[in-house]
Amino acid sequence: MDVKSIGSMQAAMGISMTTNTPSRRDLVEAVRAISASNVLGDNRELNFVLDRVSHTAIMQVVDRTTNEVVMQVPAEYLLRLAKELKQKG
């Protein structure tokens, strides 16, 4: 997905990124629109999760049929590294 297609999706949903902070409703609608558009691939959806340990927002692309996490940002190894550094520091 390129920047141009993201801009087109935002315009179609009536979301302006010039505002300071999108509302929760805007975010939910955007996630639903992305998941429904299949731009992430067939049978994949976009999810946001809050990591309970680090209190970090995590973006995941999940296969709907297997519930397997196909992609995650930040990656799991980075979350573990941050936890280890926090414990040492």
N, C-alpha and C positions, 0 to 999 in steps of 0.2 A: 504494500500500500504506500503510495507516495503522498507528499504534502498536498498536492492539488486535489486528490480524491478525499482527503480529510477535510479540506476546506469546503468541498462540494457537499459532503455529508452534513457539516455544521450549518451551512446555508440552508439545506433542505429541512433541517430540524429547527431552524430559527434560532440557532445558538450563536451568539457573538462572542468571540474570544477577546474582544476589546474591553469587556467588563472586568472588574477586579477579580471576582470570585464567582464561578458558576454556582447556581443553587443545587441543592441535593437532587431536586426534581430534574434539573437539566442533566446532571450526571447519570441518573438512572435511565432517563430517556436515551441518552447518547449510548450507553452500554447496551441497552435493548436493541437500538437501531443497528449498532455494529454487529451484534450477535445474529440478528435476523437477516442481515445483508449477505452473509456468507463470505465476506471479504477475508475472514480468517481461515476459510476452508469449510468444506462440507462437514456437518455435524460437529462444529466447534463453536464455543461460546466464550465470551469475555467475562471474567469475574474479578471483583476486587475483594480482598480479604485483609483483615487487620491481624497481624502477628501478635499473639498475646504476650510473648516474651519481650520483644523489642518495641512493641507498639508502632510498628512500621506498616504502612499501607503496601500491599502486595498486589500486583496485577498478574492474573493468570489467564492463559488460554487453555481451555479444558475440552477434551474430546467428549462429546455428549453420550456416546454409546458405551465407552469404557470408563468414564470419569477420570481418565489419566490426564495429568497436567502436562501439556505439550510444551509450554513455554511459561516462564515465570520471571518477573522483574520486581525486585532484585532476586538474583538466583539464590537457591537454597544455601550454597556454599558461602555466599557473602553474608547471609543472615547468621550462619554458624560462626564465621570469622568475627563478626561484630560482637556476638555474644561472648566469645572467648576473650576478645580484647577488653570488653567491658569488665569481665570477671578479673582479669589480670590488673587492670588499671585502677 
